[in-house]
Amino acid sequence: MRQKPAYETNMSSDQKRKTRYTKIIVAYPFALIAISVLANVLLFGVTPAVVALPTFSLVAALVASAILLLVNHTWLMTSTELTRLNYDMHATPEEWAASGHLQSDVSAEGARELERRHNAHRNATENTVHFAFLALLVGGVSPVTLAAQVWTIGFAVGRLGHSFCYLTGRDGARGAFMSVSLISLYGLASYLAISVFV
């Protein structure tokens, strides 16, 4: 019997790994949605939507969340600028011309660290857009206060943890904090869906 060449065995194990991770990646959002729906139904309870001004408790949670998200933005912005400073990089063609440095002189490490910060900032912005829209809608439907507080504050805490782990290279913890912020987004969305349509 012919023995398989090493590259065929490696391709086979690599393909198995990819197949396994594909299943995890596809199932991941559905698992988070299920967790958020169960939390809304079993832990918090969902009341039918009644359009009204938000309560003071909800406004306080939204304010706290907004402040935490602003802290996160400020931290990412400052970290990006410090990275540029440390590696002699600049943001605009005018800054490059005035500095006397060339983009071609940037070290590979500097380019990687700046890219890390850009990616973290982009990820935070993409998620915060969805959060702002959902949080405003939840604020107007007289939600169960505890549910709204947990989802809004949970999102902001998840984003802060995600940024910290992204910037410090803690991949496992970064994924956990990403899950916290996503469960919070799905929690807001599923709360709205249940309160309006069920």
C-alpha beads as a LAMMPS data file, in Angstrom:
LAMMPS data file: protein, C-alpha beads

198 atoms
197 bonds

1 atom types
1 bond types

-500.0 500.0 xlo xhi
-500.0 500.0 ylo yhi
-500.0 500.0 zlo zhi

Masses

1 110.0

Atoms # bond

1 1 1 0.000 0.000 0.000
2 1 1 1.338 3.408 -0.996
3 1 1 2.084 5.780 1.877
4 1 1 0.739 9.322 1.452
5 1 1 3.380 12.003 0.920
6 1 1 3.847 14.390 3.857
7 1 1 2.281 17.331 2.017
8 1 1 -0.932 15.330 1.419
9 1 1 -1.121 14.439 5.120
10 1 1 -0.499 18.085 6.070
11 1 1 -3.102 19.297 3.608
12 1 1 -5.539 16.806 5.023
13 1 1 -4.957 17.898 8.640
14 1 1 -4.971 21.553 7.587
15 1 1 -8.236 21.038 5.748
16 1 1 -9.725 19.316 8.814
17 1 1 -8.649 22.242 10.971
18 1 1 -10.198 24.725 8.535
19 1 1 -13.423 22.726 8.380
20 1 1 -13.636 22.636 12.189
21 1 1 -12.975 26.389 12.506
22 1 1 -15.445 27.169 9.721
23 1 1 -18.171 25.440 11.729
24 1 1 -17.194 27.388 14.858
25 1 1 -17.128 30.713 12.993
26 1 1 -20.546 30.095 11.428
27 1 1 -22.106 28.913 14.710
28 1 1 -20.563 31.699 16.839
29 1 1 -23.072 34.511 16.123
30 1 1 -26.019 32.125 16.468
31 1 1 -24.748 31.011 19.875
32 1 1 -24.385 34.631 21.020
33 1 1 -27.868 35.483 19.741
34 1 1 -29.288 32.498 21.634
35 1 1 -27.541 33.602 24.834
36 1 1 -28.881 37.143 24.500
37 1 1 -32.446 35.983 23.787
38 1 1 -32.382 33.593 26.746
39 1 1 -31.021 36.332 29.013
40 1 1 -33.771 38.712 27.918
41 1 1 -36.555 36.156 28.320
42 1 1 -35.390 34.234 31.394
43 1 1 -33.337 36.758 33.387
44 1 1 -34.697 40.202 32.608
45 1 1 -38.147 39.710 31.161
46 1 1 -39.364 41.696 28.187
47 1 1 -42.297 44.084 28.348
48 1 1 -44.287 45.126 25.282
49 1 1 -42.868 48.260 23.664
50 1 1 -44.428 51.502 24.843
51 1 1 -42.996 54.568 23.149
52 1 1 -42.067 57.110 25.819
53 1 1 -39.217 59.234 27.052
54 1 1 -36.502 57.171 28.775
55 1 1 -36.405 56.960 32.549
56 1 1 -33.666 58.606 34.565
57 1 1 -32.106 55.192 35.296
58 1 1 -31.858 54.406 31.606
59 1 1 -30.461 57.839 30.783
60 1 1 -27.840 57.349 33.520
61 1 1 -26.824 53.990 31.981
62 1 1 -26.609 55.559 28.510
63 1 1 -24.509 58.431 29.875
64 1 1 -22.158 56.035 31.659
65 1 1 -21.842 53.954 28.509
66 1 1 -21.206 57.025 26.365
67 1 1 -18.470 58.205 28.742
68 1 1 -16.796 54.769 28.733
69 1 1 -16.933 54.688 24.922
70 1 1 -15.416 58.174 24.786
71 1 1 -12.629 56.992 27.119
72 1 1 -12.064 54.067 24.742
73 1 1 -11.912 56.395 21.722
74 1 1 -9.532 58.766 23.492
75 1 1 -7.283 55.885 24.516
76 1 1 -7.135 54.485 20.971
77 1 1 -6.514 57.936 19.509
78 1 1 -3.732 58.694 21.998
79 1 1 -2.114 55.286 21.537
80 1 1 -2.124 55.789 17.764
81 1 1 -0.435 59.182 18.041
82 1 1 2.171 57.899 20.525
83 1 1 2.960 55.029 18.148
84 1 1 3.461 57.500 15.306
85 1 1 5.738 59.562 17.524
86 1 1 7.784 56.577 18.727
87 1 1 8.376 55.252 15.208
88 1 1 8.752 58.621 13.426
89 1 1 5.542 58.237 11.435
90 1 1 3.094 60.912 10.394
91 1 1 -0.580 61.138 9.427
92 1 1 -0.555 63.393 6.366
93 1 1 1.704 64.077 3.375
94 1 1 2.270 67.590 4.765
95 1 1 3.481 66.211 8.093
96 1 1 5.812 63.788 6.299
97 1 1 7.268 66.610 4.194
98 1 1 7.792 68.866 7.213
99 1 1 9.365 66.106 9.308
100 1 1 12.257 65.200 7.054
101 1 1 11.376 61.505 7.475
102 1 1 10.393 59.176 4.646
103 1 1 7.603 56.607 4.740
104 1 1 10.019 54.092 3.248
105 1 1 12.197 54.430 6.383
106 1 1 9.462 53.197 8.751
107 1 1 10.444 49.932 10.396
108 1 1 8.332 46.824 9.888
109 1 1 7.615 46.798 13.632
110 1 1 6.397 50.397 13.519
111 1 1 4.136 49.679 10.550
112 1 1 2.681 46.624 12.351
113 1 1 2.035 48.559 15.563
114 1 1 0.339 51.409 13.700
115 1 1 -1.777 48.910 11.762
116 1 1 -2.763 47.242 15.051
117 1 1 -4.036 50.579 16.374
118 1 1 -5.836 51.422 13.141
119 1 1 -7.539 48.017 13.199
120 1 1 -8.551 48.417 16.853
121 1 1 -9.945 51.877 16.172
122 1 1 -11.825 50.720 13.067
123 1 1 -13.286 47.749 14.951
124 1 1 -14.443 49.987 17.805
125 1 1 -16.067 52.456 15.404
126 1 1 -17.862 49.769 13.394
127 1 1 -19.380 48.254 16.523
128 1 1 -20.264 51.574 18.148
129 1 1 -22.349 52.665 15.155
130 1 1 -24.641 49.656 15.636
131 1 1 -24.705 50.177 19.383
132 1 1 -25.722 53.846 19.150
133 1 1 -28.634 53.058 16.859
134 1 1 -29.891 50.140 18.973
135 1 1 -29.406 51.967 22.300
136 1 1 -31.410 54.959 21.101
137 1 1 -34.253 52.701 19.970
138 1 1 -34.253 50.754 23.235
139 1 1 -34.292 54.033 25.142
140 1 1 -37.575 54.969 23.486
141 1 1 -39.574 51.771 24.121
142 1 1 -39.737 51.786 27.953
143 1 1 -37.538 48.706 28.431
144 1 1 -37.026 46.712 31.597
145 1 1 -34.438 48.932 33.267
146 1 1 -32.062 46.158 34.323
147 1 1 -31.934 44.724 30.800
148 1 1 -31.145 48.113 29.276
149 1 1 -28.512 48.831 31.921
150 1 1 -26.780 45.465 31.507
151 1 1 -26.698 45.654 27.703
152 1 1 -25.568 49.284 27.457
153 1 1 -22.908 49.149 30.169
154 1 1 -21.893 45.631 29.078
155 1 1 -21.218 46.860 25.565
156 1 1 -18.979 49.694 26.748
157 1 1 -17.049 47.457 29.158
158 1 1 -16.638 44.868 26.395
159 1 1 -15.235 47.510 24.042
160 1 1 -12.751 48.785 26.641
161 1 1 -11.560 45.248 27.336
162 1 1 -11.343 44.498 23.620
163 1 1 -9.194 47.571 22.988
164 1 1 -6.861 46.782 25.872
165 1 1 -6.397 43.198 24.720
166 1 1 -6.015 44.195 21.062
167 1 1 -3.287 46.720 21.848
168 1 1 -1.432 44.364 24.185
169 1 1 -1.685 41.237 22.022
170 1 1 -3.904 39.153 24.325
171 1 1 -5.859 37.242 21.677
172 1 1 -7.807 34.877 23.935
173 1 1 -9.054 37.637 26.216
174 1 1 -9.707 39.876 23.201
175 1 1 -12.121 37.252 21.877
176 1 1 -13.870 37.033 25.247
177 1 1 -14.374 40.805 25.405
178 1 1 -15.530 40.825 21.798
179 1 1 -18.154 38.249 22.800
180 1 1 -19.289 40.471 25.700
181 1 1 -19.814 43.438 23.394
182 1 1 -21.537 41.326 20.726
183 1 1 -23.866 39.665 23.255
184 1 1 -24.756 43.179 24.409
185 1 1 -25.559 44.256 20.847
186 1 1 -27.637 41.125 20.272
187 1 1 -29.259 41.692 23.669
188 1 1 -30.402 45.160 22.621
189 1 1 -31.578 43.923 19.219
190 1 1 -33.408 40.874 20.551
191 1 1 -35.032 42.938 23.297
192 1 1 -36.391 45.293 20.640
193 1 1 -37.548 42.448 18.411
194 1 1 -39.343 40.655 21.239
195 1 1 -40.922 43.802 22.686
196 1 1 -42.208 45.022 19.314
197 1 1 -43.123 41.826 17.462
198 1 1 -43.974 39.209 20.107

Bonds

1 1 1 2
2 1 2 3
3 1 3 4
4 1 4 5
5 1 5 6
6 1 6 7
7 1 7 8
8 1 8 9
9 1 9 10
10 1 10 11
11 1 11 12
12 1 12 13
13 1 13 14
14 1 14 15
15 1 15 16
16 1 16 17
17 1 17 18
18 1 18 19
19 1 19 20
20 1 20 21
21 1 21 22
22 1 22 23
23 1 23 24
24 1 24 25
25 1 25 26
26 1 26 27
27 1 27 28
28 1 28 29
29 1 29 30
30 1 30 31
31 1 31 32
32 1 32 33
33 1 33 34
34 1 34 35
35 1 35 36
36 1 36 37
37 1 37 38
38 1 38 39
39 1 39 40
40 1 40 41
41 1 41 42
42 1 42 43
43 1 43 44
44 1 44 45
45 1 45 46
46 1 46 47
47 1 47 48
48 1 48 49
49 1 49 50
50 1 50 51
51 1 51 52
52 1 52 53
53 1 53 54
54 1 54 55
55 1 55 56
56 1 56 57
57 1 57 58
58 1 58 59
59 1 59 60
60 1 60 61
61 1 61 62
62 1 62 63
63 1 63 64
64 1 64 65
65 1 65 66
66 1 66 67
67 1 67 68
68 1 68 69
69 1 69 70
70 1 70 71
71 1 71 72
72 1 72 73
73 1 73 74
74 1 74 75
75 1 75 76
76 1 76 77
77 1 77 78
78 1 78 79
79 1 79 80
80 1 80 81
81 1 81 82
82 1 82 83
83 1 83 84
84 1 84 85
85 1 85 86
86 1 86 87
87 1 87 88
88 1 88 89
89 1 89 90
90 1 90 91
91 1 91 92
92 1 92 93
93 1 93 94
94 1 94 95
95 1 95 96
96 1 96 97
97 1 97 98
98 1 98 99
99 1 99 100
100 1 100 101
101 1 101 102
102 1 102 103
103 1 103 104
104 1 104 105
105 1 105 106
106 1 106 107
107 1 107 108
108 1 108 109
109 1 109 110
110 1 110 111
111 1 111 112
112 1 112 113
113 1 113 114
114 1 114 115
115 1 115 116
116 1 116 117
117 1 117 118
118 1 118 119
119 1 119 120
120 1 120 121
121 1 121 122
122 1 122 123
123 1 123 124
124 1 124 125
125 1 125 126
126 1 126 127
127 1 127 128
128 1 128 129
129 1 129 130
130 1 130 131
131 1 131 132
132 1 132 133
133 1 133 134
134 1 134 135
135 1 135 136
136 1 136 137
137 1 137 138
138 1 138 139
139 1 139 140
140 1 140 141
141 1 141 142
142 1 142 143
143 1 143 144
144 1 144 145
145 1 145 146
146 1 146 147
147 1 147 148
148 1 148 149
149 1 149 150
150 1 150 151
151 1 151 152
152 1 152 153
153 1 153 154
154 1 154 155
155 1 155 156
156 1 156 157
157 1 157 158
158 1 158 159
159 1 159 160
160 1 160 161
161 1 161 162
162 1 162 163
163 1 163 164
164 1 164 165
165 1 165 166
166 1 166 167
167 1 167 168
168 1 168 169
169 1 169 170
170 1 170 171
171 1 171 172
172 1 172 173
173 1 173 174
174 1 174 175
175 1 175 176
176 1 176 177
177 1 177 178
178 1 178 179
179 1 179 180
180 1 180 181
181 1 181 182
182 1 182 183
183 1 183 184
184 1 184 185
185 1 185 186
186 1 186 187
187 1 187 188
188 1 188 189
189 1 189 190
190 1 190 191
191 1 191 192
192 1 192 193
193 1 193 194
194 1 194 195
195 1 195 196
196 1 196 197
197 1 197 198
